[in-house]
Amino acid sequence: MATPASPLAPVAVLMLLLCGAPWTHGRRSDVRVITDENWRDLLEGEWMIEFFAPWCPACQNLQPEWESFAEWGEDLEINVAKVDVTEQPGLSGRFIITALPTVYHCKDGEFRRYQGPRTKKDFINFISEKEWKSIEPVSSWFGPGSILMSSMSALFQLSMWIRTCHNYLIEDLGLPVWGSYTVFALATLLSGLLLGLCMIFLADCLCPSRRHRPQPYPSKKLLPESSQPLRKVEEEHEADDEDVSEEEAERKEGTNKDFTQSAIRQRSVGPSLATDKS
């Protein structure tokens, strides 16, 4: 006769499955994933960042070494991260990624491009021996937080959005390639027209034309061209005044001379009259 099954057997099986679930999924990776939303976390602390693409063979060969290096992150007091450029085109433009894989070192907001051997041992020595100090950091003009690189990131995101729209028009809506190009050409013309109208409106508001400007009250200050004849007239009047003043001065000098001569004559005549009377 078969023994009845214990009611605790299903509970034991369930506990075994729950305890073994983490091992079935493997160990959690120590590599942090950086996106457009959290990339500013790189500005604090020390980081090693890998830019990769899933289709890149060199990136695929680097992944085991990078995962092994990330296991030393806690001992080295460093954060190990990665960026998938196919999913984050904005970061690809922000860091000017021209080759894959590309590795950057960041220390308190200063970025340096790693160009050494790409093995776990070399990565560990690069951090433990502080070899990154011998590398010149990226200029602030080309830093990921600068205005220039932010504009570059926006352009990369725009290009990816245009590519997504192009694929949607061709694959989902079934438009031919030339039809998609026509749509983008019309959209470009329309956006340029609207942008031009906005610029004209702003220019007219900031610098209105003369027809709409209020007429200023007449002032004593005249334009240089119109004031030239008046200046000549004023100069002529001043010259005449100077001539008149010179003539008056000469007249005064003449009268003074006559007065002094007459006074001298009177003095000389006075004693002679006195002698005659005596």
KEKOLTOR-436941 format. One record per residue (C-alpha): residue number from 1; residue in three letters; x, y, z. Coordinates in nm, 3 decimals, always signed. Layout:
N
site seq = NUM type = ALA x = X y = Y z = Z .
...
//
This chain:
278
site seq = 1 type = MET x = +0.000 y = +0.000 z = +0.000 .
site seq = 2 type = ALA x = +0.143 y = +0.339 z = -0.102 .
site seq = 3 type = THR x = +0.214 y = +0.589 z = +0.170 .
site seq = 4 type = PRO x = +0.024 y = +0.918 z = +0.144 .
site seq = 5 type = ALA x = +0.223 y = +1.220 z = +0.024 .
site seq = 6 type = SER x = +0.323 y = +1.467 z = +0.291 .
site seq = 7 type = PRO x = +0.140 y = +1.802 z = +0.273 .
site seq = 8 type = LEU x = +0.471 y = +1.982 z = +0.329 .
site seq = 9 type = ALA x = +0.625 y = +1.849 z = +0.006 .
site seq = 10 type = PRO x = +0.485 y = +2.124 z = -0.224 .
site seq = 11 type = VAL x = +0.599 y = +2.391 z = +0.020 .
site seq = 12 type = ALA x = +0.951 y = +2.246 z = +0.026 .
site seq = 13 type = VAL x = +0.967 y = +2.237 z = -0.353 .
site seq = 14 type = LEU x = +0.850 y = +2.598 z = -0.371 .
site seq = 15 type = MET x = +1.117 y = +2.709 z = -0.122 .
site seq = 16 type = LEU x = +1.386 y = +2.533 z = -0.323 .
site seq = 17 type = LEU x = +1.273 y = +2.706 z = -0.640 .
site seq = 18 type = LEU x = +1.271 y = +3.046 z = -0.475 .
site seq = 19 type = CYS x = +1.614 y = +2.998 z = -0.323 .
site seq = 20 type = GLY x = +1.758 y = +2.871 z = -0.648 .
site seq = 21 type = ALA x = +1.606 y = +3.144 z = -0.867 .
site seq = 22 type = PRO x = +1.899 y = +3.390 z = -0.833 .
site seq = 23 type = TRP x = +2.145 y = +3.123 z = -0.936 .
site seq = 24 type = THR x = +1.943 y = +3.032 z = -1.242 .
site seq = 25 type = HIS x = +1.960 y = +3.390 z = -1.370 .
site seq = 26 type = GLY x = +2.333 y = +3.429 z = -1.306 .
site seq = 27 type = ARG x = +2.528 y = +3.687 z = -1.111 .
site seq = 28 type = ARG x = +2.425 y = +4.052 z = -1.135 .
site seq = 29 type = SER x = +2.666 y = +4.263 z = -1.337 .
site seq = 30 type = ASP x = +2.871 y = +4.528 z = -1.157 .
site seq = 31 type = VAL x = +2.876 y = +4.748 z = -1.468 .
site seq = 32 type = ARG x = +2.643 y = +5.045 z = -1.447 .
site seq = 33 type = VAL x = +2.445 y = +5.153 z = -1.753 .
site seq = 34 type = ILE x = +2.468 y = +5.523 z = -1.842 .
site seq = 35 type = THR x = +2.191 y = +5.698 z = -2.036 .
site seq = 36 type = ASP x = +2.096 y = +6.053 z = -2.133 .
site seq = 37 type = GLU x = +1.901 y = +6.081 z = -1.809 .
site seq = 38 type = ASN x = +2.176 y = +5.989 z = -1.561 .
site seq = 39 type = TRP x = +2.500 y = +6.082 z = -1.740 .
site seq = 40 type = ARG x = +2.559 y = +6.371 z = -1.498 .
site seq = 41 type = ASP x = +2.640 y = +6.112 z = -1.232 .
site seq = 42 type = LEU x = +2.977 y = +6.088 z = -1.407 .
site seq = 43 type = LEU x = +3.066 y = +6.437 z = -1.285 .
site seq = 44 type = GLU x = +3.106 y = +6.313 z = -0.926 .
site seq = 45 type = GLY x = +3.359 y = +6.057 z = -0.810 .
site seq = 46 type = GLU x = +3.588 y = +5.840 z = -1.022 .
site seq = 47 type = TRP x = +3.463 y = +5.647 z = -1.324 .
site seq = 48 type = MET x = +3.572 y = +5.426 z = -1.610 .
site seq = 49 type = ILE x = +3.323 y = +5.435 z = -1.898 .
site seq = 50 type = GLU x = +3.312 y = +5.214 z = -2.206 .
site seq = 51 type = PHE x = +3.130 y = +5.321 z = -2.521 .
site seq = 52 type = PHE x = +3.030 y = +5.019 z = -2.727 .
site seq = 53 type = ALA x = +2.786 y = +4.884 z = -2.983 .
site seq = 54 type = PRO x = +2.637 y = +4.532 z = -2.976 .
site seq = 55 type = TRP x = +2.730 y = +4.466 z = -3.340 .
site seq = 56 type = CYS x = +3.098 y = +4.563 z = -3.290 .
site seq = 57 type = PRO x = +3.332 y = +4.256 z = -3.279 .
site seq = 58 type = ALA x = +3.601 y = +4.443 z = -3.083 .
site seq = 59 type = CYS x = +3.340 y = +4.547 z = -2.828 .
site seq = 60 type = GLN x = +3.224 y = +4.188 z = -2.793 .
site seq = 61 type = ASN x = +3.581 y = +4.074 z = -2.725 .
site seq = 62 type = LEU x = +3.623 y = +4.345 z = -2.462 .
site seq = 63 type = GLN x = +3.308 y = +4.261 z = -2.264 .
site seq = 64 type = PRO x = +3.455 y = +3.971 z = -2.056 .
site seq = 65 type = GLU x = +3.757 y = +4.182 z = -1.956 .
site seq = 66 type = TRP x = +3.533 y = +4.477 z = -1.873 .
site seq = 67 type = GLU x = +3.302 y = +4.263 z = -1.658 .
site seq = 68 type = SER x = +3.602 y = +4.118 z = -1.471 .
site seq = 69 type = PHE x = +3.743 y = +4.466 z = -1.418 .
site seq = 70 type = ALA x = +3.407 y = +4.584 z = -1.280 .
site seq = 71 type = GLU x = +3.433 y = +4.322 z = -1.004 .
site seq = 72 type = TRP x = +3.733 y = +4.515 z = -0.870 .
site seq = 73 type = GLY x = +3.542 y = +4.842 z = -0.866 .
site seq = 74 type = GLU x = +3.463 y = +4.829 z = -0.494 .
site seq = 75 type = ASP x = +3.824 y = +4.750 z = -0.400 .
site seq = 76 type = LEU x = +3.959 y = +5.026 z = -0.624 .
site seq = 77 type = GLU x = +3.684 y = +5.269 z = -0.514 .
site seq = 78 type = ILE x = +3.584 y = +5.335 z = -0.871 .
site seq = 79 type = ASN x = +3.260 y = +5.309 z = -1.068 .
site seq = 80 type = VAL x = +3.264 y = +5.105 z = -1.388 .
site seq = 81 type = ALA x = +3.001 y = +5.190 z = -1.649 .
site seq = 82 type = LYS x = +2.912 y = +5.139 z = -2.014 .
site seq = 83 type = VAL x = +2.715 y = +5.325 z = -2.280 .
site seq = 84 type = ASP x = +2.539 y = +5.164 z = -2.576 .
site seq = 85 type = VAL x = +2.579 y = +5.422 z = -2.854 .
site seq = 86 type = THR x = +2.302 y = +5.262 z = -3.060 .
site seq = 87 type = GLU x = +2.051 y = +5.342 z = -2.786 .
site seq = 88 type = GLN x = +2.211 y = +5.666 z = -2.663 .
site seq = 89 type = PRO x = +2.309 y = +5.869 z = -2.972 .
site seq = 90 type = GLY x = +2.308 y = +6.189 z = -2.768 .
site seq = 91 type = LEU x = +2.595 y = +6.064 z = -2.551 .
site seq = 92 type = SER x = +2.780 y = +5.954 z = -2.863 .
site seq = 93 type = GLY x = +2.776 y = +6.314 z = -2.985 .
site seq = 94 type = ARG x = +2.841 y = +6.460 z = -2.641 .
site seq = 95 type = PHE x = +3.166 y = +6.260 z = -2.604 .
site seq = 96 type = ILE x = +3.261 y = +6.271 z = -2.977 .
site seq = 97 type = ILE x = +3.278 y = +5.893 z = -3.019 .
site seq = 98 type = THR x = +3.450 y = +5.822 z = -3.352 .
site seq = 99 type = ALA x = +3.577 y = +5.468 z = -3.284 .
site seq = 100 type = LEU x = +3.449 y = +5.164 z = -3.097 .
site seq = 101 type = PRO x = +3.513 y = +5.065 z = -2.831 .
site seq = 102 type = THR x = +3.615 y = +5.391 z = -2.663 .
site seq = 103 type = VAL x = +3.708 y = +5.410 z = -2.295 .
site seq = 104 type = TYR x = +3.707 y = +5.727 z = -2.086 .
site seq = 105 type = HIS x = +3.836 y = +5.792 z = -1.736 .
site seq = 106 type = CYS x = +3.661 y = +6.057 z = -1.530 .
site seq = 107 type = LYS x = +3.775 y = +6.204 z = -1.200 .
site seq = 108 type = ASP x = +3.557 y = +6.476 z = -1.041 .
site seq = 109 type = GLY x = +3.433 y = +6.604 z = -1.376 .
site seq = 110 type = GLU x = +3.768 y = +6.585 z = -1.562 .
site seq = 111 type = PHE x = +3.756 y = +6.345 z = -1.857 .
site seq = 112 type = ARG x = +4.058 y = +6.167 z = -2.003 .
site seq = 113 type = ARG x = +4.063 y = +5.928 z = -2.293 .
site seq = 114 type = TYR x = +4.215 y = +5.589 z = -2.217 .
site seq = 115 type = GLN x = +4.439 y = +5.462 z = -2.498 .
site seq = 116 type = GLY x = +4.632 y = +5.181 z = -2.330 .
site seq = 117 type = PRO x = +4.598 y = +4.801 z = -2.353 .
site seq = 118 type = ARG x = +4.248 y = +4.671 z = -2.286 .
site seq = 119 type = THR x = +4.289 y = +4.391 z = -2.037 .
site seq = 120 type = LYS x = +4.169 y = +4.360 z = -1.679 .
site seq = 121 type = LYS x = +4.523 y = +4.383 z = -1.544 .
site seq = 122 type = ASP x = +4.598 y = +4.699 z = -1.741 .
site seq = 123 type = PHE x = +4.274 y = +4.861 z = -1.628 .
site seq = 124 type = ILE x = +4.353 y = +4.781 z = -1.264 .
site seq = 125 type = ASN x = +4.708 y = +4.919 z = -1.292 .
site seq = 126 type = PHE x = +4.576 y = +5.231 z = -1.464 .
site seq = 127 type = ILE x = +4.362 y = +5.306 z = -1.157 .
site seq = 128 type = SER x = +4.577 y = +5.172 z = -0.872 .
site seq = 129 type = GLU x = +4.899 y = +5.338 z = -0.993 .
site seq = 130 type = LYS x = +4.713 y = +5.653 z = -1.102 .
site seq = 131 type = GLU x = +4.851 y = +5.642 z = -1.453 .
site seq = 132 type = TRP x = +4.565 y = +5.868 z = -1.560 .
site seq = 133 type = LYS x = +4.753 y = +6.168 z = -1.417 .
site seq = 134 type = SER x = +4.997 y = +6.153 z = -1.710 .
site seq = 135 type = ILE x = +4.711 y = +6.208 z = -1.959 .
site seq = 136 type = GLU x = +4.598 y = +6.561 z = -2.036 .
site seq = 137 type = PRO x = +4.227 y = +6.609 z = -1.961 .
site seq = 138 type = VAL x = +3.976 y = +6.710 z = -2.222 .
site seq = 139 type = SER x = +3.946 y = +7.087 z = -2.268 .
site seq = 140 type = SER x = +3.652 y = +7.256 z = -2.101 .
site seq = 141 type = TRP x = +3.536 y = +7.374 z = -2.444 .
site seq = 142 type = PHE x = +3.494 y = +7.011 z = -2.552 .
site seq = 143 type = GLY x = +3.378 y = +6.875 z = -2.218 .
site seq = 144 type = PRO x = +3.049 y = +6.684 z = -2.216 .
site seq = 145 type = GLY x = +2.883 y = +6.956 z = -2.010 .
site seq = 146 type = SER x = +2.984 y = +7.248 z = -2.235 .
site seq = 147 type = ILE x = +2.741 y = +7.436 z = -2.458 .
site seq = 148 type = LEU x = +2.921 y = +7.313 z = -2.770 .
site seq = 149 type = MET x = +2.891 y = +6.947 z = -2.678 .
site seq = 150 type = SER x = +2.531 y = +6.993 z = -2.565 .
site seq = 151 type = SER x = +2.453 y = +7.130 z = -2.911 .
site seq = 152 type = MET x = +2.634 y = +6.836 z = -3.067 .
site seq = 153 type = SER x = +2.428 y = +6.597 z = -2.856 .
site seq = 154 type = ALA x = +2.107 y = +6.765 z = -2.972 .
site seq = 155 type = LEU x = +2.215 y = +6.728 z = -3.336 .
site seq = 156 type = PHE x = +2.286 y = +6.357 z = -3.290 .
site seq = 157 type = GLN x = +1.948 y = +6.307 z = -3.126 .
site seq = 158 type = LEU x = +1.780 y = +6.497 z = -3.410 .
site seq = 159 type = SER x = +1.954 y = +6.282 z = -3.670 .
site seq = 160 type = MET x = +1.841 y = +5.966 z = -3.492 .
site seq = 161 type = TRP x = +1.485 y = +6.098 z = -3.476 .
site seq = 162 type = ILE x = +1.490 y = +6.174 z = -3.850 .
site seq = 163 type = ARG x = +1.618 y = +5.824 z = -3.920 .
site seq = 164 type = THR x = +1.340 y = +5.674 z = -3.708 .
site seq = 165 type = CYS x = +1.079 y = +5.879 z = -3.894 .
site seq = 166 type = HIS x = +1.230 y = +5.774 z = -4.228 .
site seq = 167 type = ASN x = +1.207 y = +5.406 z = -4.133 .
site seq = 168 type = TYR x = +0.849 y = +5.456 z = -4.013 .
site seq = 169 type = LEU x = +0.743 y = +5.617 z = -4.341 .
site seq = 170 type = ILE x = +0.905 y = +5.343 z = -4.550 .
site seq = 171 type = GLU x = +0.835 y = +5.030 z = -4.347 .
site seq = 172 type = ASP x = +0.508 y = +5.105 z = -4.168 .
site seq = 173 type = LEU x = +0.332 y = +5.340 z = -4.411 .
site seq = 174 type = GLY x = +0.478 y = +5.182 z = -4.725 .
site seq = 175 type = LEU x = +0.597 y = +5.505 z = -4.887 .
site seq = 176 type = PRO x = +0.875 y = +5.483 z = -5.147 .
site seq = 177 type = VAL x = +1.215 y = +5.624 z = -5.066 .
site seq = 178 type = TRP x = +1.164 y = +5.928 z = -5.288 .
site seq = 179 type = GLY x = +0.832 y = +5.992 z = -5.115 .
site seq = 180 type = SER x = +1.004 y = +5.999 z = -4.776 .
site seq = 181 type = TYR x = +1.266 y = +6.239 z = -4.911 .
site seq = 182 type = THR x = +0.989 y = +6.461 z = -5.050 .
site seq = 183 type = VAL x = +0.819 y = +6.475 z = -4.712 .
site seq = 184 type = PHE x = +1.142 y = +6.578 z = -4.541 .
site seq = 185 type = ALA x = +1.215 y = +6.838 z = -4.811 .
site seq = 186 type = LEU x = +0.873 y = +6.999 z = -4.767 .
site seq = 187 type = ALA x = +0.911 y = +6.989 z = -4.389 .
site seq = 188 type = THR x = +1.251 y = +7.159 z = -4.420 .
site seq = 189 type = LEU x = +1.111 y = +7.435 z = -4.643 .
site seq = 190 type = LEU x = +0.814 y = +7.492 z = -4.414 .
site seq = 191 type = SER x = +1.027 y = +7.505 z = -4.100 .
site seq = 192 type = GLY x = +1.270 y = +7.746 z = -4.271 .
site seq = 193 type = LEU x = +0.981 y = +7.970 z = -4.374 .
site seq = 194 type = LEU x = +0.837 y = +7.977 z = -4.022 .
site seq = 195 type = LEU x = +1.180 y = +8.042 z = -3.871 .
site seq = 196 type = GLY x = +1.240 y = +8.329 z = -4.115 .
site seq = 197 type = LEU x = +0.904 y = +8.487 z = -4.031 .
site seq = 198 type = CYS x = +0.979 y = +8.462 z = -3.660 .
site seq = 199 type = MET x = +1.320 y = +8.626 z = -3.709 .
site seq = 200 type = ILE x = +1.166 y = +8.910 z = -3.913 .
site seq = 201 type = PHE x = +0.902 y = +8.964 z = -3.646 .
site seq = 202 type = LEU x = +1.163 y = +8.980 z = -3.371 .
site seq = 203 type = ALA x = +1.384 y = +9.214 z = -3.575 .
site seq = 204 type = ASP x = +1.088 y = +9.444 z = -3.641 .
site seq = 205 type = CYS x = +1.002 y = +9.450 z = -3.271 .
site seq = 206 type = LEU x = +1.358 y = +9.518 z = -3.158 .
site seq = 207 type = CYS x = +1.453 y = +9.759 z = -3.439 .
site seq = 208 type = PRO x = +1.135 y = +9.914 z = -3.584 .
site seq = 209 type = SER x = +1.148 y = +10.085 z = -3.922 .
site seq = 210 type = ARG x = +1.143 y = +10.465 z = -3.960 .
site seq = 211 type = ARG x = +0.779 y = +10.471 z = -4.065 .
site seq = 212 type = HIS x = +0.674 y = +10.342 z = -3.727 .
site seq = 213 type = ARG x = +0.926 y = +10.535 z = -3.523 .
site seq = 214 type = PRO x = +0.792 y = +10.841 z = -3.337 .
site seq = 215 type = GLN x = +0.928 y = +11.165 z = -3.481 .
site seq = 216 type = PRO x = +1.173 y = +11.321 z = -3.237 .
site seq = 217 type = TYR x = +1.132 y = +11.682 z = -3.128 .
site seq = 218 type = PRO x = +1.362 y = +11.929 z = -3.305 .
site seq = 219 type = SER x = +1.672 y = +11.986 z = -3.105 .
site seq = 220 type = LYS x = +1.964 y = +12.220 z = -3.127 .
site seq = 221 type = LYS x = +2.192 y = +11.939 z = -3.231 .
site seq = 222 type = LEU x = +2.193 y = +11.907 z = -3.608 .
site seq = 223 type = LEU x = +2.341 y = +11.650 z = -3.835 .
site seq = 224 type = PRO x = +2.703 y = +11.706 z = -3.934 .
site seq = 225 type = GLU x = +2.619 y = +11.766 z = -4.303 .
site seq = 226 type = SER x = +2.346 y = +12.021 z = -4.231 .
site seq = 227 type = SER x = +2.551 y = +12.197 z = -3.965 .
site seq = 228 type = GLN x = +2.848 y = +12.268 z = -4.192 .
site seq = 229 type = PRO x = +2.699 y = +12.586 z = -4.354 .
site seq = 230 type = LEU x = +2.598 y = +12.717 z = -4.013 .
site seq = 231 type = ARG x = +2.945 y = +12.653 z = -3.883 .
site seq = 232 type = LYS x = +3.090 y = +12.853 z = -4.171 .
site seq = 233 type = VAL x = +2.852 y = +13.141 z = -4.098 .
site seq = 234 type = GLU x = +2.943 y = +13.131 z = -3.730 .
site seq = 235 type = GLU x = +3.312 y = +13.131 z = -3.815 .
site seq = 236 type = GLU x = +3.261 y = +13.434 z = -4.041 .
site seq = 237 type = HIS x = +3.074 y = +13.617 z = -3.764 .
site seq = 238 type = GLU x = +3.350 y = +13.534 z = -3.520 .
site seq = 239 type = ALA x = +3.610 y = +13.664 z = -3.766 .
site seq = 240 type = ASP x = +3.410 y = +13.987 z = -3.810 .
site seq = 241 type = ASP x = +3.381 y = +14.024 z = -3.434 .
site seq = 242 type = GLU x = +3.755 y = +13.979 z = -3.401 .
site seq = 243 type = ASP x = +3.815 y = +14.245 z = -3.668 .
site seq = 244 type = VAL x = +3.576 y = +14.483 z = -3.493 .
site seq = 245 type = SER x = +3.740 y = +14.423 z = -3.160 .
site seq = 246 type = GLU x = +4.082 y = +14.485 z = -3.312 .
site seq = 247 type = GLU x = +3.961 y = +14.813 z = -3.467 .
site seq = 248 type = GLU x = +3.812 y = +14.922 z = -3.134 .
site seq = 249 type = ALA x = +4.136 y = +14.838 z = -2.960 .
site seq = 250 type = GLU x = +4.331 y = +15.044 z = -3.213 .
site seq = 251 type = ARG x = +4.091 y = +15.335 z = -3.167 .
site seq = 252 type = LYS x = +4.127 y = +15.317 z = -2.792 .
site seq = 253 type = GLU x = +4.502 y = +15.310 z = -2.824 .
site seq = 254 type = GLY x = +4.487 y = +15.614 z = -3.057 .
site seq = 255 type = THR x = +4.266 y = +15.810 z = -2.817 .
site seq = 256 type = ASN x = +4.493 y = +15.719 z = -2.528 .
site seq = 257 type = LYS x = +4.796 y = +15.843 z = -2.720 .
site seq = 258 type = ASP x = +4.620 y = +16.169 z = -2.810 .
site seq = 259 type = PHE x = +4.515 y = +16.218 z = -2.451 .
site seq = 260 type = THR x = +4.866 y = +16.161 z = -2.320 .
site seq = 261 type = GLN x = +5.017 y = +16.396 z = -2.580 .
site seq = 262 type = SER x = +4.767 y = +16.672 z = -2.496 .
site seq = 263 type = ALA x = +4.837 y = +16.627 z = -2.127 .
site seq = 264 type = ILE x = +5.210 y = +16.658 z = -2.189 .
site seq = 265 type = ARG x = +5.156 y = +16.975 z = -2.392 .
site seq = 266 type = GLN x = +4.944 y = +17.129 z = -2.120 .
site seq = 267 type = ARG x = +5.211 y = +17.057 z = -1.863 .
site seq = 268 type = SER x = +5.481 y = +17.210 z = -2.082 .
site seq = 269 type = VAL x = +5.271 y = +17.517 z = -2.160 .
site seq = 270 type = GLY x = +5.173 y = +17.575 z = -1.797 .
site seq = 271 type = PRO x = +5.518 y = +17.684 z = -1.662 .
site seq = 272 type = SER x = +5.585 y = +17.909 z = -1.960 .
site seq = 273 type = LEU x = +5.263 y = +18.100 z = -1.894 .
site seq = 274 type = ALA x = +5.361 y = +18.142 z = -1.533 .
site seq = 275 type = THR x = +5.696 y = +18.300 z = -1.626 .
site seq = 276 type = ASP x = +5.528 y = +18.538 z = -1.870 .
site seq = 277 type = LYS x = +5.287 y = +18.663 z = -1.605 .
site seq = 278 type = SER x = +5.566 y = +18.725 z = -1.367 .
//
